[in-house]
């Protein structure tokens, strides 16, 4: 075999190995989720079958119908949980975006004393583990009588989201050249007008993705919600999922269906923002 | 005039005020309260016990508590194993995707898939897969004839720990992969070509050219992860709830059990401070690394 053929063979083998590696990696990423989606359409007998049934014999929407008609499934009020999740997540996202925009703008456009310590300080409030924070919050909330209310949960999620929203929005405002707003001011805009008419539209897509990130954090949060909620007044979906495991027999199919209901909004929203999210997190990593 | 100007708060302060107020009200003040209550034998069932100051008794009890230190060690072990595995796998995945010639958009989208799963869902999904009776993994192993009896993944203490590590790594590798990929894509091509012309081996090119450039991106991922390490609580809570026989008890599940099941709030708050300091330590460490890596890159490129 001459040198050329050898090199070509090595190259082909390498590209084959690369494709194989990529395929295995993608399979590991996708398989668990797909398995849950599949299980939610299968009858319980088939899920429990021994030896296992690999090729689905009959698929149906029964689990979803049962879940949303409020019967069966051990009486788990999915619709209530779903609307609680939606109310709490959307409200806390809007509030934390407003606060985050103010804070992010301050970090991106102003020089002030102890700037980086204040930034680190804000981030550190985010590091407090949810379960550790839930202890005093539980006590304070029950004294104030706002346990098991939307308000209490929204307040907690705003605090949870603000540090990260500030980080992201700071990054997006940095990407907007300072000169643009200055030019607008020279042309007679006030600083306030320059912000809304020049900087805000340009940073808009980034701010939207910060909002979606905040929404997902609230949508997915469990540690705080599991202690600060008690009944259908404010229980969110992640806490509701645990309702299934508290029983002696686990309704796998129902749980899978609820899992799919939880994942769909997250899936759609993440697709929309994926590009901006990465650029927001990495902005400044290269330029410093 | 001058005095008046000094009294007027500056614009950035006003802009940051709402954030500071909310964080003070929801995080700082409650934490001060819990710090105080960690010096009392406070029980939820006996509100008066909040005013019974006992000094360092709770902390003293923790220092000699074998159960606590086992959970603490296990938490550190879990984080070390998981973060390193996530970093390495994330780097590998990012490089695989970067090399792909076709369908890169699709691959990147699939790569983000685990990020959309809330930790509680990840826990449930792996609880389902690792189930000894009906789980995908045992079914597959048995159908392939690799084993004839069911492996008790979540019932055996050691296996359950590794099952949790798998779930944790599955859910967070994508954060590393996405950010490292962003670094690889942003990297200028000239230094790599120059290295090749100068006769570097692929390993040398990676080690001395690619890696230093990508490093800050890996540290961003580390910082984001360290802000959120405690979410392993959600995964463990649903997969094993600290069982079997406390063999997968982490710091966070121990805190929640002490506080809510045993109602010993004071003791749990003292434990929580260990957890908080662990998190802060992680974050400050990676934040520093990130800052150092940024300045290094700034100097070289």
Boltz contact constraints between the chains, C-beta under 6 A:
constraints:
  - contact:
      token1: [A, 18]
      token2: [B, 99]
      max_distance: 6.0
  - contact:
      token1: [A, 21]
      token2: [B, 96]
      max_distance: 6.0
  - contact:
      token1: [A, 22]
      token2: [B, 96]
      max_distance: 6.0
  - contact:
      token1: [A, 25]
      token2: [B, 93]
      max_distance: 6.0
  - contact:
      token1: [A, 26]
      token2: [B, 110]
      max_distance: 6.0
  - contact:
      token1: [A, 29]
      token2: [B, 113]
      max_distance: 6.0
  - contact:
      token1: [A, 32]
      token2: [B, 125]
      max_distance: 6.0
  - contact:
      token1: [A, 32]
      token2: [B, 129]
      max_distance: 6.0
  - contact:
      token1: [A, 35]
      token2: [B, 136]
      max_distance: 6.0
  - contact:
      token1: [A, 36]
      token2: [B, 125]
      max_distance: 6.0
  - contact:
      token1: [A, 48]
      token2: [B, 134]
      max_distance: 6.0
  - contact:
      token1: [A, 52]
      token2: [B, 139]
      max_distance: 6.0
  - contact:
      token1: [A, 99]
      token2: [B, 18]
      max_distance: 6.0
  - contact:
      token1: [A, 99]
      token2: [B, 19]
      max_distance: 6.0
  - contact:
      token1: [A, 102]
      token2: [B, 15]
      max_distance: 6.0
  - contact:
      token1: [A, 103]
      token2: [B, 16]
      max_distance: 6.0
  - contact:
      token1: [A, 103]
      token2: [B, 19]
      max_distance: 6.0
  - contact:
      token1: [A, 105]
      token2: [B, 15]
      max_distance: 6.0
  - contact:
      token1: [A, 106]
      token2: [B, 12]
      max_distance: 6.0
  - contact:
      token1: [A, 106]
      token2: [B, 15]
      max_distance: 6.0
  - contact:
      token1: [A, 106]
      token2: [B, 16]
      max_distance: 6.0
  - contact:
      token1: [A, 110]
      token2: [B, 12]
      max_distance: 6.0
  - contact:
      token1: [A, 112]
      token2: [B, 12]
      max_distance: 6.0
  - contact:
      token1: [A, 124]
      token2: [B, 280]
      max_distance: 6.0
  - contact:
      token1: [A, 125]
      token2: [B, 23]
      max_distance: 6.0
  - contact:
      token1: [A, 125]
      token2: [B, 27]
      max_distance: 6.0
  - contact:
      token1: [A, 126]
      token2: [B, 227]
      max_distance: 6.0
  - contact:
      token1: [A, 127]
      token2: [B, 227]
      max_distance: 6.0
  - contact:
      token1: [A, 127]
      token2: [B, 279]
      max_distance: 6.0
  - contact:
      token1: [A, 127]
      token2: [B, 280]
      max_distance: 6.0
  - contact:
      token1: [A, 127]
      token2: [B, 283]
      max_distance: 6.0
  - contact:
      token1: [A, 128]
      token2: [B, 276]
      max_distance: 6.0
  - contact:
      token1: [A, 129]
      token2: [B, 230]
      max_distance: 6.0
  - contact:
      token1: [A, 129]
      token2: [B, 252]
      max_distance: 6.0
  - contact:
      token1: [A, 129]
      token2: [B, 275]
      max_distance: 6.0
  - contact:
      token1: [A, 129]
      token2: [B, 279]
      max_distance: 6.0
  - contact:
      token1: [A, 130]
      token2: [B, 230]
      max_distance: 6.0
  - contact:
      token1: [A, 131]
      token2: [B, 233]
      max_distance: 6.0
  - contact:
      token1: [A, 131]
      token2: [B, 252]
      max_distance: 6.0
  - contact:
      token1: [A, 131]
      token2: [B, 255]
      max_distance: 6.0
  - contact:
      token1: [A, 131]
      token2: [B, 256]
      max_distance: 6.0
  - contact:
      token1: [A, 132]
      token2: [B, 272]
      max_distance: 6.0
  - contact:
      token1: [A, 132]
      token2: [B, 275]
      max_distance: 6.0
  - contact:
      token1: [A, 132]
      token2: [B, 276]
      max_distance: 6.0
  - contact:
      token1: [A, 135]
      token2: [B, 34]
      max_distance: 6.0
  - contact:
      token1: [A, 135]
      token2: [B, 259]
      max_distance: 6.0
  - contact:
      token1: [A, 135]
      token2: [B, 268]
      max_distance: 6.0
  - contact:
      token1: [A, 135]
      token2: [B, 269]
      max_distance: 6.0
  - contact:
      token1: [A, 135]
      token2: [B, 272]
      max_distance: 6.0
  - contact:
      token1: [A, 136]
      token2: [B, 30]
      max_distance: 6.0
  - contact:
      token1: [A, 136]
      token2: [B, 33]
      max_distance: 6.0
  - contact:
      token1: [A, 136]
      token2: [B, 34]
      max_distance: 6.0
  - contact:
      token1: [A, 137]
      token2: [B, 30]
      max_distance: 6.0
  - contact:
      token1: [A, 140]
      token2: [B, 30]
      max_distance: 6.0
  - contact:
      token1: [A, 155]
      token2: [B, 26]
      max_distance: 6.0
  - contact:
      token1: [A, 156]
      token2: [B, 26]
      max_distance: 6.0
  - contact:
      token1: [A, 158]
      token2: [B, 22]
      max_distance: 6.0
  - contact:
      token1: [A, 159]
      token2: [B, 22]
      max_distance: 6.0
  - contact:
      token1: [A, 159]
      token2: [B, 23]
      max_distance: 6.0
  - contact:
      token1: [A, 159]
      token2: [B, 26]
      max_distance: 6.0
  - contact:
      token1: [A, 159]
      token2: [B, 27]
      max_distance: 6.0
  - contact:
      token1: [A, 162]
      token2: [B, 19]
      max_distance: 6.0
  - contact:
      token1: [A, 162]
      token2: [B, 22]
      max_distance: 6.0
  - contact:
      token1: [A, 220]
      token2: [B, 118]
      max_distance: 6.0
  - contact:
      token1: [A, 222]
      token2: [B, 120]
      max_distance: 6.0
  - contact:
      token1: [A, 222]
      token2: [B, 234]
      max_distance: 6.0
  - contact:
      token1: [A, 223]
      token2: [B, 233]
      max_distance: 6.0
  - contact:
      token1: [A, 238]
      token2: [B, 118]
      max_distance: 6.0
  - contact:
      token1: [A, 238]
      token2: [B, 120]
      max_distance: 6.0
  - contact:
      token1: [A, 241]
      token2: [B, 120]
      max_distance: 6.0
  - contact:
      token1: [A, 259]
      token2: [B, 121]
      max_distance: 6.0
  - contact:
      token1: [A, 266]
      token2: [B, 116]
      max_distance: 6.0
  - contact:
      token1: [A, 267]
      token2: [B, 116]
      max_distance: 6.0
  - contact:
      token1: [A, 270]
      token2: [B, 116]
      max_distance: 6.0
  - contact:
      token1: [A, 274]
      token2: [B, 112]
      max_distance: 6.0
  - contact:
      token1: [A, 278]
      token2: [B, 178]
      max_distance: 6.0
  - contact:
      token1: [A, 278]
      token2: [B, 182]
      max_distance: 6.0
  - contact:
      token1: [A, 281]
      token2: [B, 220]
      max_distance: 6.0
  - contact:
      token1: [A, 282]
      token2: [B, 182]
      max_distance: 6.0
  - contact:
      token1: [A, 285]
      token2: [B, 216]
      max_distance: 6.0
  - contact:
      token1: [A, 285]
      token2: [B, 217]
      max_distance: 6.0
  - contact:
      token1: [A, 285]
      token2: [B, 220]
      max_distance: 6.0
  - contact:
      token1: [A, 288]
      token2: [B, 294]
      max_distance: 6.0
  - contact:
      token1: [A, 288]
      token2: [B, 298]
      max_distance: 6.0
